[in-house]
Amino acid sequence: MTTSRTYPFPSAGVPSDALTPSAPPPGQGTAGSLAADDRGAADLASQDEGEPLQPTAILRPDSGQHTSNGYVGTGAGLPEVAGRRFGQAAPPPPRALVRSVGEIAGLSPRRRRGDGGEVAGHDVDRVDALEPAAWHAAVTWLQDQDTAETRRTYLGCLSGFLVWLNTLDAARRPAGLLTVTEDHLKAYKDDALSGRLRHGVRKPGTPLSAATVAKRITALRSFFHYAHRRRATGHNPAMYVEPPPTPRTGRTFPLSKAEAGQLRDGLRKLAKSRPDAAAAVAILAGLGTRSGSLPALTVGDIRWIVGFDGARHLTVSFRNKGGIEELLPLPKLATDLLKPLLEDRPATELLFSKPGGRPIDRWWVRDALRQAAPLGGIPKERAAELYPHMLRSTFITHAFALGLAPDKVQRAARHANLATTMRYNHPDQDLGGHAAYQLEADLTAQEEVPPT
C-alpha cells in the first residue's frame, strides 16, 4: 500500500531538484506536524560579508552557488566541497527509488491485525511525512541495512524520535530532521532514561531500560552518520552522543530448567494440532536464535548434510543479524517436528506461513509459545508472561550452567562481542542459594538457641 507523503518539517535551503515531482512545496505539512520555523540559513548570515555561516561544514571558494537562503550545491542546501579540490564530481545526495517506506523489503505496513503487515503502519507514515531531503536520507538508510530485522528495529527507533520531536515547543523544535542538533539528541536520551517520554512508548512516564535507550541512540547515530556520509547534511550531530552504559546482565530472564522441560512436552502435544507452530518454537528453543530469523525461512533452507563425523544432520540455513549466512545443526526435537513439514513441498515455499501464504511475524511466534507452555504443565499465568526472546536467554544460561567455555557459547549465540553474550547469562537466577538466605538461616538458627 502506497501512502501519499506530506512534509511536517519546513525545508529551508532545499533546492527545487531535491523535490519529487508529486511533492508539495516544503513546509506544507499536516495539521499535526511540526510548526514552520523561520530559522533558515539566511538567519545565520554574517553581518560583515552577507554570507551564511555554516560552522559545522567546510566551505571552500567557488564550491557552491550563493542564494538568498544560503548555499545550493548537490545536497539539500549544502556546499559543494568534494569535486573542486580533487578534480572529481561530488557524490549526489541520497535518492530513494521507492515511493514509500512501506515498499522496502521487510517493512510493509500493518493497518489491521492479521493483514500480513510487518511493521506498525504509523511508523511508516511518520517517516513518509518527512520533508524530501530527510525522507530520501531515511529511506536509503533503511535500505542500507543488511537484514529485515535490523530495518524494522531502526524504523521503530526513528519513528519514536520523530514523535518526541513533535512534542517540543516551538522554541526548542528543530526546523527539520536534518537540522537536529547534539543538544536535541542528548535531551531525548535524558528524557528516555528519566521517564519523561509521554508519547510513543508503551508505559508513558516510566523510564526506559538502559538497553532500550542504547538501542535507540545507536539507531540514531547510525542514521546521522549515514546522512552526513551521503551529504544529506553538513554535520553529524550524533558524533559525540554516546549510548548509556548497559548493565552486565540483561533484563530478559530465562525459563527455569523445569519450565524448559515442560515446554518441550508442550511442543510435542501442540504438534498434533499445529505442527508448524510447534516446529518454529522448537527451533528457537533448540538453537537460541532470534525470532526474526524465522519468517524468511524456506523449505529449501532445511536440508540434510553429512558432517565430518560421517553422520547425517538436518540443518537450517538463515541470515544472522549481521546479514551473514549461517548453517546450523538442528537438535533432535526440532528435527522430529520438522520432518513432516518437509514432505512434498517446493524448496522455494515459505517454511512457516499464515493462512493465505502470508509470512509469520513475532506475534505469531509469541502466541505459539504461549499456547505450547500450558500444554506441558506451565501455569497459564506464567505462560502469559512468556515471549520468544526468553528462549534465547534460556539457551545461553543453560549452556553456561553446563560449563561450556564462554567463546563456544558466544559462537553458538552468534554474537560479535562476548560482552553481549555474558549479558544473557543469569547464574543468579537460581536464587535459592543467595547469600541473603544463608545469612537469614544462620541468624534464625541463632535466635532459636535458648540463652544459657
C-alpha positions as CSV (number, residue, x, y, z in Angstrom):
1,M,0.0,0.0,0.0
2,T,1.5,3.4,-1.0
3,T,0.7,6.4,1.1
4,S,0.9,10.0,-0.1
5,R,3.6,11.9,1.6
6,T,3.3,15.3,3.4
7,Y,6.1,17.1,5.0
8,P,5.9,18.2,8.6
9,F,9.3,19.9,8.6
10,P,10.0,23.1,6.6
11,S,12.9,22.6,4.2
12,A,14.9,25.8,4.3
13,G,17.5,25.8,1.6
14,V,16.3,22.6,-0.2
15,P,16.9,23.0,-3.9
16,S,14.0,22.5,-6.2
17,D,15.6,19.5,-7.9
18,A,15.6,17.7,-4.5
19,L,11.8,17.5,-4.5
20,T,10.0,14.6,-6.0
21,P,7.6,15.5,-8.9
22,S,4.5,14.9,-6.8
23,A,5.8,16.5,-3.6
24,P,4.0,19.6,-2.3
25,P,6.1,22.7,-1.5
26,P,8.3,22.4,1.6
27,G,6.6,23.4,4.8
28,Q,3.1,22.5,3.8
29,G,2.6,19.6,6.2
30,T,-0.4,18.2,8.1
31,A,-2.1,19.9,10.9
32,G,-0.4,17.7,13.5
33,S,3.0,18.3,12.0
34,L,5.8,20.4,13.3
35,A,5.1,24.1,13.1
36,A,7.1,26.0,10.5
37,D,10.1,27.8,11.9
38,D,11.6,30.7,10.0
39,R,15.1,29.9,11.3
40,G,16.8,29.2,8.0
41,A,20.3,29.6,6.6
42,A,19.6,33.2,6.0
43,D,19.3,33.9,9.7
44,L,23.0,32.8,10.0
45,A,24.2,35.4,7.6
46,S,27.4,37.2,8.5
47,Q,27.0,40.8,9.4
48,D,30.1,41.7,7.5
49,E,30.0,39.6,4.4
50,G,26.3,38.9,4.0
51,E,27.1,35.2,3.6
52,P,25.6,32.3,5.5
53,L,27.7,30.8,8.2
54,Q,27.8,27.0,8.5
55,P,30.0,26.3,11.4
56,T,29.8,22.5,11.0
57,A,30.7,22.4,7.3
58,I,33.9,23.1,5.5
59,L,33.5,25.9,3.0
60,R,35.8,26.3,0.1
61,P,35.9,29.1,-2.5
62,D,33.6,28.6,-5.5
63,S,32.3,25.4,-4.0
64,G,28.7,26.3,-4.3
65,Q,26.3,28.9,-5.5
66,H,25.2,31.7,-3.2
67,T,21.4,32.3,-2.9
68,S,19.2,34.4,-0.6
69,N,18.8,31.3,1.5
70,G,22.4,30.2,1.6
71,Y,24.4,27.7,-0.4
72,V,23.0,25.5,-3.0
73,G,25.2,22.6,-4.1
74,T,24.4,19.0,-4.8
75,G,22.9,18.3,-1.4
76,A,19.9,19.8,0.5
77,G,21.3,23.4,0.7
78,L,24.8,22.2,1.3
79,P,28.0,23.5,-0.3
80,E,29.8,21.5,-2.9
81,V,33.1,20.6,-1.2
82,A,34.4,17.5,-2.8
83,G,34.8,17.9,-6.5
84,R,36.9,21.0,-7.0
85,R,39.8,20.1,-4.9
86,F,40.3,16.6,-6.2
87,G,39.1,17.1,-9.7
88,Q,36.2,14.7,-9.2
89,A,32.4,15.2,-9.4
90,A,30.8,15.4,-5.9
91,P,28.7,12.5,-5.0
92,P,25.0,13.1,-5.3
93,P,22.7,13.2,-2.2
94,P,20.6,10.2,-1.4
95,R,17.8,9.5,-3.9
96,A,15.4,6.7,-3.0
97,L,13.9,4.6,-5.8
98,V,10.7,3.7,-3.9
99,R,7.7,5.8,-3.3
100,S,7.1,4.8,0.4
101,V,9.0,3.3,3.3
102,G,6.4,0.5,3.1
103,E,7.8,-0.6,-0.3
104,I,11.1,-1.6,1.3
105,A,11.5,-5.3,1.8
106,G,10.6,-6.3,5.3
107,L,8.7,-3.0,6.1
108,S,5.2,-3.5,4.7
109,P,2.8,-1.5,6.9
110,R,0.3,-3.3,9.2
111,R,-3.0,-1.5,9.1
112,R,-5.1,-4.0,10.9
113,R,-4.4,-7.2,12.8
114,G,-3.7,-10.2,10.6
115,D,-3.3,-8.3,7.3
116,G,0.2,-9.5,6.8
117,G,2.0,-6.2,7.6
118,E,5.4,-6.4,9.0
119,V,5.7,-3.1,10.9
120,A,3.3,-0.7,12.5
121,G,1.6,1.5,9.9
122,H,2.0,4.7,11.9
123,D,5.8,4.1,11.9
124,V,5.8,4.1,8.1
125,D,3.5,7.1,7.9
126,R,5.7,9.2,10.2
127,V,8.8,8.7,8.1
128,D,6.8,9.1,4.8
129,A,5.7,12.5,6.1
130,L,9.3,13.9,6.3
131,E,10.4,16.7,4.1
132,P,12.0,15.4,0.9
133,A,15.7,15.6,1.8
134,A,15.2,13.9,5.1
135,W,12.8,11.3,3.6
136,H,15.3,10.3,0.9
137,A,18.1,10.0,3.5
138,A,15.9,7.9,5.9
139,V,14.6,5.6,3.1
140,T,18.1,4.9,1.7
141,W,19.5,4.4,5.2
142,L,16.9,1.8,5.9
143,Q,17.6,0.1,2.6
144,D,21.3,0.1,3.5
145,Q,20.7,-2.3,6.5
146,D,21.6,-5.9,5.9
147,T,18.6,-7.6,7.3
148,A,14.8,-7.0,7.6
149,E,15.1,-7.4,11.3
150,T,17.5,-4.5,11.6
151,R,15.4,-2.4,9.3
152,R,12.3,-3.0,11.4
153,T,14.2,-2.1,14.6
154,Y,15.7,1.1,13.1
155,L,12.4,2.2,11.7
156,G,10.8,1.9,15.1
157,C,13.7,3.9,16.7
158,L,13.5,6.7,14.2
159,S,9.7,6.9,14.4
160,G,9.9,7.2,18.2
161,F,12.4,10.0,17.9
162,L,10.1,11.8,15.5
163,V,7.2,11.5,18.0
164,W,9.4,13.1,20.6
165,L,10.4,16.0,18.3
166,N,6.7,16.8,17.7
167,T,6.2,17.2,21.5
168,L,8.7,20.0,21.7
169,D,7.5,23.6,21.9
170,A,8.2,26.0,19.0
171,A,11.3,27.5,20.7
172,R,13.0,24.1,21.0
173,R,11.7,22.3,17.9
174,P,14.2,22.0,15.0
175,A,13.4,23.2,11.6
176,G,13.6,19.7,10.3
177,L,15.1,16.2,11.0
178,L,18.3,17.2,9.2
179,T,18.7,20.2,11.4
180,V,18.6,18.3,14.7
181,T,21.5,19.2,17.0
182,E,23.6,17.4,19.5
183,D,21.5,19.1,22.2
184,H,18.3,17.6,20.9
185,L,19.7,14.1,20.9
186,K,21.1,14.4,24.4
187,A,17.8,15.8,25.6
188,Y,15.9,12.9,24.0
189,K,18.3,10.4,25.7
190,D,17.8,12.1,29.1
191,D,14.0,12.1,28.7
192,A,14.0,8.4,27.8
193,L,16.2,7.4,30.8
194,S,14.3,9.6,33.3
195,G,10.8,8.6,32.3
196,R,9.7,11.9,30.7
197,L,8.6,10.4,27.4
198,R,4.8,10.7,27.2
199,H,4.2,9.6,23.7
200,G,5.4,6.7,21.5
201,V,6.2,4.4,24.5
202,R,4.2,1.6,26.0
203,K,4.2,3.0,29.5
204,P,4.3,6.8,29.5
205,G,6.2,8.3,32.4
206,T,8.2,5.1,33.0
207,P,11.9,5.2,32.4
208,L,13.1,3.0,29.6
209,S,15.8,0.5,30.3
210,A,19.4,1.4,29.6
211,A,19.5,-1.3,26.9
212,T,16.4,0.1,25.2
213,V,17.8,3.6,25.2
214,A,21.1,2.4,24.0
215,K,19.4,0.7,21.1
216,R,17.5,3.9,20.2
217,I,20.6,6.1,20.4
218,T,22.6,3.6,18.4
219,A,20.0,3.7,15.6
220,L,20.0,7.5,15.6
221,R,23.8,7.6,15.5
222,S,23.7,5.2,12.5
223,F,21.2,7.5,10.7
224,F,23.0,10.7,11.2
225,H,26.3,9.2,10.3
226,Y,24.8,7.9,7.1
227,A,23.1,11.2,6.3
228,H,26.4,13.0,6.8
229,R,28.4,10.5,4.7
230,R,25.8,10.8,1.9
231,R,25.9,14.6,2.1
232,A,22.3,15.0,3.1
233,T,23.5,17.2,6.0
234,G,26.7,19.1,6.6
235,H,27.4,17.8,10.1
236,N,26.8,14.7,12.3
237,P,25.0,15.8,15.5
238,A,25.2,12.3,16.9
239,M,29.0,12.1,16.8
240,Y,29.5,12.8,20.5
241,V,26.2,11.3,21.8
242,E,27.1,8.0,23.4
243,P,24.6,5.3,24.3
244,P,24.2,4.8,28.0
245,P,26.1,2.1,29.7
246,T,24.1,-1.1,29.9
247,P,24.0,-3.5,32.9
248,R,26.3,-6.5,32.8
249,T,23.2,-8.7,32.9
250,G,20.2,-8.2,30.7
251,R,16.5,-7.9,31.8
252,T,15.4,-10.9,29.7
253,F,15.3,-13.7,32.3
254,P,15.3,-17.3,31.2
255,L,12.9,-20.1,31.9
256,S,13.9,-22.4,34.7
257,K,15.3,-25.8,33.8
258,A,12.0,-27.4,34.9
259,E,10.0,-25.0,32.7
260,A,12.2,-25.7,29.7
261,G,11.4,-29.4,30.1
262,Q,7.7,-28.7,30.4
263,L,7.8,-26.6,27.3
264,R,9.4,-29.5,25.4
265,D,6.4,-31.7,26.4
266,G,4.0,-28.9,25.4
267,L,5.6,-28.7,21.9
268,R,5.1,-32.4,21.3
269,K,1.4,-32.0,22.2
270,L,1.0,-28.9,20.2
271,A,2.4,-30.6,17.1
272,K,-0.7,-32.8,16.9
273,S,-2.9,-29.7,16.0
274,R,-0.3,-27.1,14.9
275,P,2.8,-28.9,13.6
276,D,4.2,-25.7,12.1
277,A,3.9,-23.7,15.3
278,A,5.5,-26.4,17.4
279,A,8.4,-26.7,15.0
280,A,9.0,-23.0,14.9
281,V,9.2,-22.7,18.7
282,A,11.4,-25.8,18.8
283,I,13.9,-24.2,16.5
284,L,14.1,-21.1,18.8
285,A,14.4,-23.2,21.9
286,G,16.9,-25.6,20.4
287,L,19.3,-23.1,18.8
288,G,18.7,-20.0,20.9
289,T,18.2,-18.0,17.7
290,R,16.2,-14.8,17.3
291,S,12.6,-15.0,16.3
292,G,13.3,-12.6,13.4
293,S,15.2,-15.4,11.6
294,L,12.1,-17.5,11.1
295,P,9.7,-15.5,8.7
296,A,12.1,-15.7,5.7
297,L,12.9,-19.4,6.1
298,T,12.0,-21.5,3.1
299,V,11.6,-25.3,2.8
300,G,14.9,-25.3,0.9
301,D,16.7,-23.8,3.9
302,I,16.2,-27.1,5.7
303,R,18.4,-29.9,4.3
304,W,20.3,-33.0,5.2
305,I,24.1,-32.9,5.1
306,V,26.8,-35.4,6.0
307,G,29.2,-34.0,8.6
308,F,32.9,-34.6,9.1
309,D,31.9,-37.3,11.6
310,G,30.1,-39.2,8.8
311,A,26.7,-38.8,10.4
312,R,23.7,-37.2,8.6
313,H,22.5,-33.9,10.2
314,L,19.3,-32.0,9.5
315,T,20.5,-28.4,9.2
316,V,18.9,-24.9,8.9
317,S,20.5,-22.1,6.9
318,F,19.5,-18.5,7.6
319,R,21.0,-15.0,7.7
320,N,22.0,-13.7,11.1
321,K,21.6,-10.2,12.4
322,G,24.7,-9.1,10.6
323,G,23.4,-10.4,7.3
324,I,25.8,-13.4,7.2
325,E,24.5,-16.8,6.0
326,E,24.9,-19.5,8.7
327,L,24.4,-23.3,8.6
328,L,23.4,-24.8,12.0
329,P,22.5,-28.3,13.0
330,L,19.0,-28.9,14.4
331,P,18.6,-30.7,17.7
332,K,16.5,-33.9,17.8
333,L,13.2,-32.3,19.0
334,A,13.3,-29.7,16.2
335,T,14.3,-32.4,13.7
336,D,11.4,-34.7,14.7
337,L,8.9,-31.8,14.5
338,L,10.2,-30.5,11.2
339,K,10.3,-33.8,9.2
340,P,6.5,-33.8,8.4
341,L,6.7,-30.2,7.2
342,L,9.2,-31.0,4.5
343,E,7.3,-33.7,2.6
344,D,6.2,-32.9,-1.0
345,R,6.8,-29.1,-0.7
346,P,8.8,-27.0,-3.2
347,A,12.1,-25.6,-1.9
348,T,11.0,-22.0,-2.5
349,E,7.9,-22.2,-0.4
350,L,8.0,-20.4,3.0
351,L,8.6,-23.0,5.7
352,F,6.2,-21.2,8.1
353,S,3.3,-19.1,6.9
354,K,-0.1,-17.8,7.9
355,P,-3.3,-18.7,6.1
356,G,-3.1,-17.4,2.5
357,G,0.6,-17.8,2.4
358,R,1.4,-14.6,4.3
359,P,4.7,-14.6,6.3
360,I,4.6,-15.2,10.0
361,D,5.6,-12.4,12.5
362,R,6.8,-12.2,16.1
363,W,3.2,-12.2,17.4
364,W,2.5,-15.4,15.6
365,V,5.6,-16.9,17.3
366,R,4.7,-15.5,20.7
367,D,1.2,-16.9,20.5
368,A,2.6,-20.4,19.6
369,L,4.9,-20.3,22.6
370,R,2.1,-19.3,24.9
371,Q,-0.1,-22.0,23.5
372,A,2.5,-24.7,24.0
373,A,3.6,-23.8,27.5
374,P,0.4,-24.7,29.4
375,L,0.1,-28.0,27.4
376,G,3.3,-29.0,29.1
377,G,2.2,-28.1,32.6
378,I,3.4,-24.5,32.9
379,P,0.7,-22.5,34.7
380,K,-1.4,-20.3,32.5
381,E,-0.5,-17.1,34.4
382,R,3.2,-17.9,33.8
383,A,2.6,-18.9,30.2
384,A,1.0,-15.5,29.5
385,E,4.3,-13.8,30.5
386,L,6.5,-15.7,28.1
387,Y,7.9,-14.2,24.9
388,P,10.2,-15.6,22.3
389,H,13.4,-13.8,23.3
390,M,13.3,-15.6,26.7
391,L,14.1,-18.8,24.8
392,R,17.4,-17.2,23.7
393,S,18.2,-16.2,27.2
394,T,17.4,-19.8,28.4
395,F,19.6,-21.3,25.7
396,I,22.7,-19.2,26.8
397,T,22.1,-19.5,30.5
398,H,21.7,-23.3,30.2
399,A,24.9,-23.5,28.1
400,F,26.9,-21.7,30.8
401,A,25.3,-23.8,33.5
402,L,26.7,-26.9,31.7
403,G,30.2,-25.4,31.9
404,L,30.7,-24.6,28.3
405,A,33.5,-22.2,27.5
406,P,32.4,-18.6,27.0
407,D,33.8,-18.4,23.5
408,K,31.9,-21.5,22.5
409,V,28.7,-20.1,23.9
410,Q,29.4,-16.8,22.1
411,R,29.7,-18.7,18.7
412,A,26.5,-20.6,19.4
413,A,24.7,-17.4,20.2
414,R,26.2,-15.7,17.0
415,H,27.3,-12.7,19.0
416,A,30.1,-10.5,17.6
417,N,31.0,-9.4,21.2
418,L,31.5,-11.7,24.2
419,A,30.1,-9.0,26.5
420,T,26.8,-9.2,24.7
421,T,26.7,-13.0,25.3
422,M,27.5,-12.5,29.0
423,R,24.5,-10.2,29.4
424,Y,22.3,-13.2,28.7
425,N,23.9,-15.3,31.4
426,H,21.9,-15.4,34.5
427,P,23.7,-17.6,37.1
428,D,21.9,-15.8,39.9
429,Q,18.5,-17.0,38.5
430,D,18.8,-19.9,41.0
431,L,18.0,-17.6,43.9
432,G,17.7,-20.4,46.4
433,G,21.4,-20.3,47.3
434,H,21.6,-16.5,47.6
435,A,23.8,-15.1,50.4
436,A,20.8,-13.3,51.9
437,Y,19.0,-16.6,52.5
438,Q,22.1,-18.1,54.0
439,L,22.6,-15.2,56.4
440,E,18.9,-15.3,57.4
441,A,19.1,-19.0,58.1
442,D,22.2,-18.5,60.3
443,L,20.5,-15.7,62.3
444,T,17.3,-17.7,62.6
445,A,19.2,-20.6,64.0
446,Q,20.9,-18.4,66.5
447,E,17.6,-17.0,67.6
448,E,16.3,-20.5,68.3
449,V,19.2,-21.3,70.6
450,P,18.0,-20.8,74.2
451,P,20.1,-18.5,76.3
452,T,22.4,-20.1,78.8
